[in-house]
Amino acid sequence: MRLGVTLALSTIGGVGMWSVVVALPAVQTEFGVARADASLPYTLTMVCFGLSGIAMGRLSDRYGVMVPVMLGTLLLTLGYVAASLAPSLPTYALAQGALIGAGSSATFAPLLAHTSLWFVRRRGIAVAIFASGNYLAGTVWPPIVEHFIRTDGWRHTHLGIALFCVATMVPLALLLRKKPPLGDGTGTTVTARKLSPESLGLSPNALQALLVIAGLACCVAMSMPQVHLVAYCSDLGYGPARGAQMLSLMLACGIVSRLVFGAICDRIGGLRTLLLGSILQGSALLLFLPFNGLVSLYVISALFGLFQGGIVPAYAIIVREFFDRAEAGARVAIVITATLFGMALGGWMSGAIFDATGSYRAAFVNGIGWNLVNVSIATWLLRRSIRPRALAV
């Protein structure tokens, strides 16, 4: 029941990450700004989402997860109302980032850590099911938002989202009053083994720093198609509706990917799952370079979703494998924040590269380069993990 409630909250609260992507062309047109400038609200959303996630995680550790979820609901509601009334791009970006981004953060990192504390033997698949809510949001929301933007305008659409969030999230949050059980219990899977940063020959802070860099790099790569696919399709002449459909397909396949990778993670552990997902993500990015036909883009979007969906949940599993459960909330939130900064940086960077070159080809190449950084870190950590445990810090 708890897993179902958190999944629903993640799906509803995840609207803050996807409505801004679908609204990008309409906002750019209304305010008459460049593509990079129009991408800044998304960048600010990801930055505030990440920073607020750490604060929300600490609130969850101290008062229980219901408190940050309630606070997030309030911020989401106020943010969408403020965005619908924004007279300029800076005002819209501030409402989107400081309020909507901060509000959405309560429905991801804190709930991700919270979910990991309720499961032992099937922690990987449980975390993957919850994390699928983010992609389920990306599957459900883009076509809905695109439809209402087309028929009623983006301002009225934002106001409608505000009303929906407050009506659905408050009763769901009330079901999460009970705190997680103490202790991990016992288990027989990879995630139950006693691992530590010292087993890799690293200090805790060194391992945390490497995970932060890896998360940043993989999500700079991930952001290119996710943030700019709607605009990319518009530039190719296919229209924003086709782009929204492709984004929805990509994230629907991401749900399947997260479930499959969750089961894989229970068998092979977080580091191997991270490396596998990163290699597959890079392969999918390469396919965007030679193919830009309508059918090809649908196929590649589906493949990209299938290949990269398991990467972000793997970080939570790695943290639970190598760090004490008492540190889970803060450390998971820090890594998730890094991934969100990567999405923010990559979203802005791709727009800036487009403005400089007039196409997205160089932006795809940039994403592939960042993906190689992630592959390198995951490979290095995995090699150290299979070395003798006699390594010293």
C-alpha positions as CSV (number, residue, x, y, z in Angstrom):
1,M,0.0,0.0,0.0
2,R,2.8,2.4,0.9
3,L,4.6,1.7,-2.3
4,G,1.4,2.4,-4.3
5,V,0.9,5.7,-2.5
6,T,4.4,6.9,-3.0
7,L,4.2,5.9,-6.7
8,A,1.1,8.0,-7.1
9,L,2.7,11.0,-5.4
10,S,5.7,10.7,-7.6
11,T,3.6,10.5,-10.7
12,I,1.5,13.6,-9.7
13,G,4.3,15.7,-8.3
14,G,6.5,14.9,-11.3
15,V,4.4,17.2,-13.4
16,G,6.8,20.0,-12.3
17,M,9.6,18.5,-14.3
18,W,7.7,17.8,-17.5
19,S,5.2,20.7,-18.0
20,V,8.0,23.1,-18.4
21,V,9.5,21.0,-21.2
22,V,6.2,20.9,-23.1
23,A,5.5,24.6,-22.6
24,L,8.9,25.6,-23.8
25,P,7.9,26.5,-27.4
26,A,4.8,28.4,-26.3
27,V,6.7,30.3,-23.6
28,Q,9.5,31.2,-26.1
29,T,7.0,32.5,-28.6
30,E,5.0,34.6,-26.1
31,F,8.0,36.2,-24.5
32,G,10.0,36.5,-27.8
33,V,13.3,35.1,-26.4
34,A,16.1,32.8,-27.7
35,R,16.0,29.1,-27.2
36,A,18.7,29.2,-24.6
37,D,16.8,31.8,-22.6
38,A,13.6,29.8,-22.9
39,S,15.5,26.8,-21.5
40,L,16.4,28.7,-18.3
41,P,13.1,28.0,-16.5
42,Y,13.9,24.3,-16.9
43,T,17.4,24.8,-15.7
44,L,16.2,26.7,-12.6
45,T,13.6,24.1,-12.0
46,M,16.2,21.3,-11.9
47,V,18.6,23.4,-9.7
48,C,15.9,24.2,-7.1
49,F,14.5,20.6,-7.4
50,G,18.0,19.3,-6.4
51,L,18.8,21.8,-3.6
52,S,15.4,21.5,-2.1
53,G,15.5,17.7,-2.3
54,I,18.4,17.8,0.3
55,A,16.4,20.0,2.6
56,M,13.3,17.9,2.1
57,G,15.3,14.8,2.8
58,R,16.5,16.2,6.1
59,L,12.9,17.2,7.0
60,S,11.8,13.6,6.3
61,D,14.6,12.1,8.5
62,R,13.5,14.4,11.3
63,Y,9.7,14.6,11.1
64,G,8.7,11.8,8.8
65,V,8.0,11.9,5.1
66,M,4.5,13.3,5.3
67,V,5.8,16.8,6.3
68,P,7.9,17.4,3.2
69,V,5.2,16.0,1.0
70,M,2.6,18.4,2.5
71,L,5.1,21.3,2.1
72,G,5.8,20.3,-1.5
73,T,2.1,20.2,-2.3
74,L,1.7,23.8,-1.0
75,L,4.7,25.0,-3.1
76,L,3.5,23.2,-6.2
77,T,0.1,24.8,-5.9
78,L,1.5,28.3,-5.3
79,G,4.1,27.9,-8.1
80,Y,1.6,27.0,-10.8
81,V,-0.7,29.8,-9.9
82,A,2.2,32.3,-9.9
83,A,3.4,30.9,-13.3
84,S,0.0,31.3,-14.8
85,L,0.1,35.0,-13.9
86,A,3.8,35.7,-14.9
87,P,4.2,38.9,-16.9
88,S,7.7,38.1,-18.1
89,L,10.2,35.3,-18.5
90,P,12.2,36.1,-15.4
91,T,9.0,36.0,-13.3
92,Y,7.9,32.7,-14.9
93,A,11.3,31.2,-14.4
94,L,11.3,32.2,-10.7
95,A,7.9,30.7,-10.2
96,Q,8.8,27.6,-12.1
97,G,12.1,27.1,-10.2
98,A,11.8,28.4,-6.7
99,L,8.2,27.1,-6.2
100,I,7.4,24.4,-8.7
101,G,10.9,22.8,-8.7
102,A,11.1,23.0,-4.9
103,G,7.6,21.5,-4.5
104,S,8.3,18.6,-6.9
105,S,11.5,17.7,-5.1
106,A,9.4,16.5,-2.1
107,T,8.0,13.7,-4.3
108,F,11.3,12.2,-5.4
109,A,14.5,12.0,-3.3
110,P,12.8,11.9,0.1
111,L,10.3,9.3,-1.0
112,L,13.0,7.4,-2.8
113,A,15.0,7.1,0.4
114,H,11.8,6.4,2.4
115,T,10.9,3.5,0.1
116,S,14.4,2.0,0.4
117,L,14.0,1.8,4.2
118,W,10.8,-0.4,4.0
119,F,12.4,-3.2,1.9
120,V,15.3,-5.6,2.2
121,R,15.2,-8.7,-0.1
122,R,13.5,-6.9,-2.9
123,R,14.9,-3.4,-2.4
124,G,16.0,-3.0,-6.0
125,I,12.7,-3.7,-7.6
126,A,10.8,-1.7,-4.9
127,V,13.0,1.3,-5.5
128,A,12.6,0.8,-9.3
129,I,8.8,0.7,-9.0
130,F,8.7,3.9,-7.0
131,A,11.3,5.6,-9.3
132,S,9.0,4.7,-12.3
133,G,6.6,7.3,-11.0
134,N,8.9,10.0,-12.4
135,Y,8.7,8.4,-15.8
136,L,5.1,7.6,-15.5
137,A,4.6,11.4,-14.9
138,G,6.6,11.9,-18.1
139,T,4.4,9.5,-19.9
140,V,1.0,10.8,-18.7
141,W,1.7,14.6,-18.4
142,P,3.2,15.7,-21.7
143,P,0.3,14.8,-24.0
144,I,-2.2,16.2,-21.4
145,V,-0.3,19.4,-21.0
146,E,0.3,19.8,-24.8
147,H,-3.4,19.3,-25.4
148,F,-4.5,21.9,-22.9
149,I,-1.8,24.4,-24.0
150,R,-3.0,24.0,-27.6
151,T,-6.7,24.4,-26.7
152,D,-6.7,26.7,-23.7
153,G,-3.2,28.3,-23.6
154,W,-0.3,27.6,-21.3
155,R,-1.5,30.0,-18.6
156,H,-4.9,28.3,-18.0
157,T,-3.2,25.0,-18.2
158,H,-0.8,25.9,-15.3
159,L,-3.8,27.1,-13.2
160,G,-5.6,23.7,-13.8
161,I,-2.5,21.8,-12.8
162,A,-2.4,23.8,-9.5
163,L,-6.0,22.8,-8.6
164,F,-5.3,19.1,-9.5
165,C,-2.2,18.9,-7.3
166,V,-3.8,20.2,-4.2
167,A,-6.9,18.1,-4.6
168,T,-5.0,14.8,-5.0
169,M,-1.7,15.1,-3.1
170,V,-3.0,16.2,0.3
171,P,-5.1,13.0,0.9
172,L,-2.3,10.8,-0.3
173,A,0.2,12.5,2.0
174,L,-2.0,11.8,5.0
175,L,-1.5,8.0,4.3
176,L,2.2,8.3,5.0
177,R,2.1,9.2,8.7
178,K,3.7,6.0,9.9
179,K,7.5,6.0,10.1
180,P,9.6,3.2,8.7
181,P,10.7,0.3,10.9
182,L,14.0,0.4,12.6
183,G,16.8,-1.9,11.4
184,D,17.4,-3.6,8.1
185,G,16.5,-7.1,9.0
186,T,18.2,-9.9,7.0
187,G,18.3,-10.7,3.4
188,T,20.1,-12.9,0.9
189,T,20.5,-10.6,-2.1
190,V,23.3,-8.4,-3.2
191,T,21.9,-5.3,-1.5
192,A,22.0,-7.0,1.8
193,R,25.7,-7.7,1.8
194,K,28.0,-5.7,4.1
195,L,29.9,-3.3,1.9
196,S,31.6,0.0,2.7
197,P,33.6,2.8,1.0
198,E,36.7,1.3,2.6
199,S,36.1,-1.9,0.7
200,L,36.8,0.1,-2.5
201,G,39.9,1.7,-1.0
202,L,38.0,5.0,-0.6
203,S,36.9,7.3,2.2
204,P,33.1,7.8,2.5
205,N,33.4,11.4,1.2
206,A,35.6,10.3,-1.8
207,L,33.0,7.7,-2.8
208,Q,30.2,10.3,-2.4
209,A,32.1,12.7,-4.6
210,L,32.6,10.2,-7.3
211,L,28.9,9.3,-7.3
212,V,28.1,13.0,-7.5
213,I,30.3,13.4,-10.6
214,A,29.0,10.3,-12.2
215,G,25.4,11.4,-11.6
216,L,26.1,14.9,-13.0
217,A,27.7,13.5,-16.1
218,C,25.1,10.9,-16.9
219,C,22.3,13.3,-16.6
220,V,23.9,16.0,-18.8
221,A,23.8,13.3,-21.4
222,M,20.3,12.2,-20.5
223,S,18.9,15.7,-20.7
224,M,19.6,16.3,-24.4
225,P,16.7,14.3,-25.8
226,Q,14.5,14.6,-22.8
227,V,14.5,18.4,-22.6
228,H,14.8,19.3,-26.3
229,L,12.9,16.5,-28.1
230,V,9.7,18.6,-28.4
231,A,11.7,21.6,-29.7
232,Y,13.8,19.3,-32.0
233,C,10.7,17.9,-33.6
234,S,9.3,21.4,-34.1
235,D,12.6,22.4,-35.9
236,L,12.4,19.4,-38.1
237,G,8.9,20.3,-39.2
238,Y,7.1,17.5,-37.4
239,G,5.4,19.8,-34.9
240,P,5.3,19.9,-31.0
241,A,2.5,17.4,-30.8
242,R,4.8,14.7,-32.4
243,G,7.6,15.7,-30.1
244,A,5.3,15.4,-27.0
245,Q,4.2,11.9,-28.3
246,M,7.9,10.8,-28.7
247,L,8.7,12.1,-25.2
248,S,5.7,10.2,-23.8
249,L,6.8,7.1,-25.6
250,M,10.4,7.5,-24.3
251,L,9.3,7.8,-20.7
252,A,6.8,5.0,-21.0
253,C,9.6,2.7,-22.2
254,G,11.6,4.2,-19.2
255,I,9.1,2.7,-16.9
256,V,9.6,-0.8,-18.3
257,S,13.4,-0.1,-18.2
258,R,13.3,0.8,-14.5
259,L,11.3,-2.3,-13.5
260,V,13.6,-4.6,-15.5
261,F,16.8,-2.9,-14.2
262,G,15.4,-3.0,-10.7
263,A,15.1,-6.8,-10.9
264,I,18.6,-6.9,-12.5
265,C,19.9,-4.8,-9.6
266,D,18.7,-7.3,-7.0
267,R,20.9,-9.9,-8.8
268,I,24.0,-8.0,-9.8
269,G,24.2,-5.0,-7.5
270,G,24.1,-1.3,-8.0
271,L,27.5,-0.7,-9.6
272,R,27.1,-3.3,-12.4
273,T,23.6,-2.0,-13.1
274,L,24.9,1.6,-13.3
275,L,27.6,0.6,-15.8
276,L,25.2,-1.4,-17.9
277,G,22.7,1.4,-18.1
278,S,25.3,4.0,-18.9
279,I,26.7,2.0,-21.8
280,L,23.3,1.4,-23.2
281,Q,22.4,5.1,-22.9
282,G,25.5,6.2,-24.8
283,S,24.6,3.7,-27.6
284,A,21.1,5.2,-27.9
285,L,22.5,8.8,-28.1
286,L,24.7,7.7,-30.9
287,L,21.6,6.7,-32.9
288,F,20.3,10.3,-32.9
289,L,23.2,11.4,-35.1
290,P,22.6,9.5,-38.3
291,F,18.8,9.3,-38.1
292,N,16.2,12.1,-37.9
293,G,13.2,10.7,-39.9
294,L,9.8,10.6,-38.2
295,V,9.6,6.9,-37.8
296,S,13.3,6.7,-36.9
297,L,12.9,9.2,-34.1
298,Y,9.9,7.3,-32.6
299,V,12.1,4.1,-32.6
300,I,15.1,5.8,-31.2
301,S,13.0,7.6,-28.5
302,A,11.7,4.2,-27.4
303,L,15.2,2.7,-27.3
304,F,16.6,5.6,-25.4
305,G,13.8,5.1,-22.8
306,L,14.5,1.4,-22.6
307,F,18.2,1.9,-22.2
308,Q,18.6,4.7,-19.7
309,G,15.7,4.1,-17.3
310,G,17.6,2.2,-14.7
311,I,20.5,4.6,-14.2
312,V,19.1,7.0,-11.5
313,P,17.6,4.3,-9.2
314,A,20.9,2.5,-9.3
315,Y,22.5,5.4,-7.4
316,A,20.1,4.9,-4.5
317,I,20.9,1.2,-4.4
318,I,24.7,2.0,-4.4
319,V,24.2,4.4,-1.5
320,R,22.2,1.7,0.4
321,E,24.9,-0.9,-0.3
322,F,27.9,1.1,0.8
323,F,26.6,3.5,3.5
324,D,24.8,3.1,6.7
325,R,20.9,3.3,6.7
326,A,21.1,6.3,9.1
327,E,22.8,8.3,6.3
328,A,20.4,7.2,3.5
329,G,18.2,10.3,3.4
330,A,21.0,12.8,3.1
331,R,23.3,10.8,0.9
332,V,20.6,9.7,-1.6
333,A,19.4,13.3,-1.8
334,I,22.9,14.6,-2.5
335,V,23.4,12.1,-5.4
336,I,19.9,12.8,-6.7
337,T,20.7,16.5,-6.5
338,A,23.8,15.9,-8.7
339,T,21.7,14.1,-11.3
340,L,19.3,17.0,-11.3
341,F,22.1,19.5,-11.7
342,G,23.2,17.4,-14.6
343,M,19.7,17.7,-16.2
344,A,19.7,21.4,-15.5
345,L,23.2,22.0,-17.0
346,G,22.5,19.7,-19.9
347,G,19.2,21.3,-20.7
348,W,20.7,24.8,-20.8
349,M,23.9,23.7,-22.5
350,S,22.0,22.0,-25.3
351,G,20.0,25.1,-25.9
352,A,23.1,27.3,-25.9
353,I,24.8,24.9,-28.4
354,F,21.8,25.1,-30.6
355,D,21.8,28.9,-30.6
356,A,25.6,28.8,-31.5
357,T,25.4,26.2,-34.2
358,G,21.8,26.4,-35.5
359,S,21.3,22.6,-35.0
360,Y,21.2,20.0,-32.3
361,R,23.9,17.7,-33.8
362,A,26.7,19.2,-31.7
363,A,24.5,19.0,-28.7
364,F,24.1,15.2,-29.2
365,V,27.9,14.9,-29.5
366,N,28.3,16.9,-26.3
367,G,25.9,14.5,-24.5
368,I,27.9,11.5,-25.7
369,G,31.1,13.0,-24.3
370,W,29.5,13.5,-20.9
371,N,28.2,9.9,-21.0
372,L,31.7,8.6,-21.4
373,V,32.7,10.3,-18.1
374,N,30.0,8.3,-16.3
375,V,31.0,5.1,-18.0
376,S,34.6,5.7,-16.9
377,I,33.7,6.3,-13.2
378,A,31.4,3.3,-13.1
379,T,34.0,1.0,-14.6
380,W,36.7,2.2,-12.2
381,L,34.5,1.7,-9.1
382,L,33.4,-1.7,-10.3
383,R,37.0,-2.8,-10.9
384,R,38.0,-1.7,-7.4
385,S,34.9,-3.5,-5.9
386,I,36.1,-6.9,-7.3
387,R,39.7,-6.5,-6.0
388,P,40.7,-8.1,-2.7
389,R,39.1,-6.5,0.4
390,A,42.6,-5.8,1.8
391,L,42.6,-2.4,0.2
392,A,43.4,0.3,2.7
393,V,42.1,3.9,2.7
